[in-house]
Amino acid sequence: MTSSELWSRATADRYDAEEGEMSSAAVLGPTLDFLAGLAGDGRALEFAIGTGRVGLPLRERGVPVAGIELSEHMAAVLRRKIDEDMLPVTIGDMATTTVPGEFTLVYLVYNTITNLLTQDEQVECFRNAARHLTPGGRFVIELGVPPLRFLPPGQVAVPFDVSERHLGFDTFDLVEQILVSHHLTRDGDDGRYRRDMSRHRYAWPAELDLMARIAGLEPERRVADWDGAPFTQDSAKHISVWRKPA
């Protein structure tokens, strides 16, 4: 068990509905194009596969996919959609859990590496990716850039969503590199809000490059989104690719 917080049954059951926009063709199309291109004729392994938002349609693109998932509840939702023999999922943490075989692609999307709350565990995640890759294979991470430029002196919170049914903001511990995401979500029309929160360890792109080097991986590409836009100092997130030397 790692420091990652476990997703509950209630959270898993409502996850797909709440992430409907992230499952849209507009979002998933470029993501799947990017990942399928890197996988080539090989197999792909998704760390923290969750309910299969990316893994399932990637498999439908013709890429054999396997997954590792810490939450049995999230994996159970995926299992309602596809049988184990068609998309195998191993229950365990993405820092130490291994699965049989080698892969041309290991990927970790949607900020999920931040679920590992220590630097040591994040380093082990890179090592685990390298352990599964064939020579020449790639490890891909999608991760937001910490929005610390929005923090004036004395402020510890940054809003990331203010809409009719959801209020979201992050608070920061700048010493430990821990952010806490706070969510106030209106489930019905009675005016009541559900409060959720989750802890994350944020990491800078350069820090990830050093983790990759420790794991024996080489930087290959960094872009601002799945469409391949250039990564700049103003980019809100990055897609980073590291390659295992042949």
N, C-alpha and C positions, 0 to 999 in steps of 0.2 A: 504494500500500500504506500502511495506517495502522499504528499501534502494536498493533492487535488481534492476539492470538495465534491462529494458524491451528489449526482442529480437524483432527486426523489421520483417516486412513481407519478405524483401529481404534476411535477414539472415536465417529465417525459411525455405524459399523455397530452399535454397542451402545447408541446414544443412546436410541432409542425404547423398548427394553426397560427401561433404567434409569429412564426418565421416565414409566413407565406410569401412576403415580398422577396426574401432571400432565395426562395425556391422558384421564382419566376424565370421564364425563359430569358428575359433581358439580363438577369444576373447570372444564371447558370450557363447560358450559351458560351460566353467568352471563357468562363472558368473551365468548362469541359473541353473546349478547343485547346486551351493552354495545356491542360494535364494530359489529354489524349496524345497530343503531339510529342510530349516528353516520354510518355510510356512506350510509344512505338508499338512493336510487336510483343512486348513483354508484359509482365504482371505489375499491378499497382497495389500498394499497401497504404491504407489510410489510418493514421493515428487518430484516435478519438472520433471514430466513424459516426457515433451518435445514432440518429434515426435514419441515416442513409441519404441525407439531402444531396450530397455530392456523389457518394460511392455508388448508389443505385443507378442514377442516370449515366454515370461513367461506364458502368458495366454494360448498360444498354447501348453504349457507343461501340461495344466490342472489346473493351479492355477487361481482362480478368482482374477482379478486385477482391481483396481480403481486408479485414479490418481488425483493429484492436480498440476496445471500448471499456472504460472503467465502470460505467453504470450499467448494471444488469437491466434496469428499467428502460434505459434508452435503447439498449440492444433488443429488448423484447418488442418495442415498437417497430424496429427494423424487421424483426423476424416475422411480424404479421404481413409484411410486404413481399418477402422473398425467402425461399428455403435456404437452410444452412449449406447444402451442397452446391448451391448456385452462388452464394456470397458468404463465405465462412467468416465468422467473427469470434475472436478470442477475448474473453473477459480478463482484463488486467490493465495495468498502467502503462502509458506509452514510454516511460523511461527505462523499464526493465523487462517487460513482457516480450517474448519472442514467438514467432510463428514459423512453420516449416517453409523451406524453399528460399529462393532469392527473387528480387524484384528490380525492375528497371526504374521504378518510381516509388518513392515514399513521400507522402504529402500530409500536411497539417494545416488546415484552413481556419478562417474566421477567428483569429486571435487565440486559438486554443492552447498554444504553448504557454500562455500566461496562466493557465490553470495550475501549472507547476509553480509552487510558491517559493522555491529556493533556486539560486543560481546553480547549485550542484545538480539538482534534478533536471534543470534545463540542459545542462551539459550532457547528462546521461541520456537525455532524449536524442540529442545529436548522435551520440555514440550508438544508440540503439538503431537509429536510422541507417547509419553507416554499416552496422552489422548485417542488415537485411539487404543492402544494395549489391547488385552485380557490379563488377568493375565497369566504369563508365556510366553507372546509374546516377539518378538525380534525387536530391531531397529538396522539397519545395515547402515554404512557409508563407502564409498570408498573415500579416500582422500590422496593426495600426501603429503609427508613430506617436509616442507619448505627447499629449497636447499641452506640455508644460509652458509653452509660449503664451497660453491664455491665462496663466496664473500670475496676477500682479502680487507684489509683496503683501503677505498677510492673508491671502486667499488660498483655500485648500480644495475648493470644489469647482468643477467645470461641467456645465450642462451639455448633453449630447443629443437630447430629444425633448422637445416641448410640443406636444400635440394634444388633440382633444381627449384621447384615451390613454395617453402614456406620458409620464414625466420621468426622465432619466438624467442622472448626473453622476460623475465620478469624483471621489475624494482621494487625496494623494498623501502617502507617507514618503517624502522625498529621500529620507535616509535609507529606508529598507527597500525602496522601489516597489512598494505595494500600492495598488489602487483598489478601491472598493466601488463597484458599480451598484448604484441604488436605483430601484425601479418602483414607481407607483403606477399601477395599471388598473384601469377601470374595466371590470369584467362585464357588468350589466348596465342598466339604465337607472339604477337606484341611487347613483351618486357615490357609491362606496368604491374604495380603491384597495387593491391588494399590494402589499409591500414585499419586495424581494431584494436581496442583496447578495453579492458574490465578490470574493477576493481574487486578485490577480497580481502576478509579479510582472511588471512591464520591463521590456528590454529594448535597448537601442539597436539599430542596424549594425553598427560597428561591433557591439557586444556579441551579436549573433555570429558575425563573421569570425570572431575569436573562438567561439564555441565550436564552429564548424572546423576551424583549423585544429583544435584539440582532438576532434573526432577523425581527423585525416581527410576532410573534405575540402575542396577548392571552390572559391566563389566563381560562378559562371555568369550570372545575370541578376540585375535588380531593376524592377520597373514599378510604376506607381499603381497599376491596376492590371486586371486580367487581359485588357485590350493591348497592353504593352506600352502605355504612355510613359514618357521619360520620368524617372524618379528625380525630384528636385527638393530643395530645402523647404518648399511649401507643401509637399505631398503629405496627405493625411494618413496614408498607409503605404505598404510596399509588398510586392510579391518577390521573394528572394529565392534563387536557385543555386544550389551547391552541387558539385559533381564529385563522385568518387573516382579517383585516378584509375585509369585502365591498367 
